[in-house]
């Protein structure tokens, strides 16, 4: 597959055209950003680990019947995906309370929720990704009722699958962010990435954070945490 | 009805006990506050107008079968209401886009929505009344699914009734905030007030703002706008 021109550079990835118009090449960057890119850093090896982790998790989800954009990993930092139009709604699923949820709503940290909480945020760096209602998304044409119903259904399945997957690795899936897109035929596909940049992972026995919170909160050993997730996946994961 | 001790002083009203434990006396203050009380003023006559307007609107809603806390107005600034436990969820209904909605979500001002938008905000001055999902309210025990279903149903009825009411006064009901409470028997009652402090009213022909936005935006003649609403109610309203 020949790499064409760069189509888009995001905070964590670059997207390139390929010789197949339906396929994009994603190159994972070493950039780390937090708090809507107010905090930034470069971390050698981060792009590689996220590409490895996300590829493996998307392969697992594909195998379990989740419709995703992922085609295949081609090397250490790059993967091929189906070209989609991204729906500008970020989907956050929470199993345990932490982060902005607790700050915004004044609720206790670390509460295990009786059922997963699914939240939608408008994908807009300019506006700081504000929380939205389904009704906002529908009224302002960011998505449709039918799409959101399907997105919610897929999201809850993905949550169940990933929770089980990480339980076997002695990792608690605290929360995570998903994005969805539509291919030219109108099929809804899970897109973007699933990695320690987009998930909160806690070690089951120690509670140690194994994700981007180490960067957000200056806890040190950020790359070590990402490496630890990848090591557990390769030693115990599917 | 003898006035007892003051139970609570809010930004716009004082609540007093009465000789009936199920009844409270509400005294409307002249204070105007905006932006979570960062902007404040006193305005002689404002309390009187809001008490007159809100009493008349609650009488109208009572007559139309909406369950409310309102009993009767007793003088220019005071009214009697049933004692309720307020549900800590503010219910905002929007017919036309404006205000925080446009700032938060980057949507155009003045769009007429194809159907009314109902939003919930956590009633918390400390947290700045953040937007919440129904699922937040349920998971964190601020309300229940059943209550929220009933609240939504009543809110949409109130919107329809008030829209019609104000259309006859050549006033457009742009948006408004409601609060609900539960009496000791568990009945859900529309509570708080309905006034130019809690609604956006636009004159139908000129588009002139006839509500607290005159104070928020320093448009001048705040009291005149409240007086105009009351004059139209007494000359043309039920």
Interface residues (C-beta under 8 A of the other chain):
Chain A: X104 X105 X106 X107 X113 X114 X115 X117 X118 X119 X122 X124 X126 X127 X130 X131 X132 X133 X135 X136 X139 X140
Chain B: X104 X105 X106 X107 X113 X114 X115 X117 X118 X119 X122 X124 X126 X127 X130 X131 X132 X133 X135 X136 X139 X140
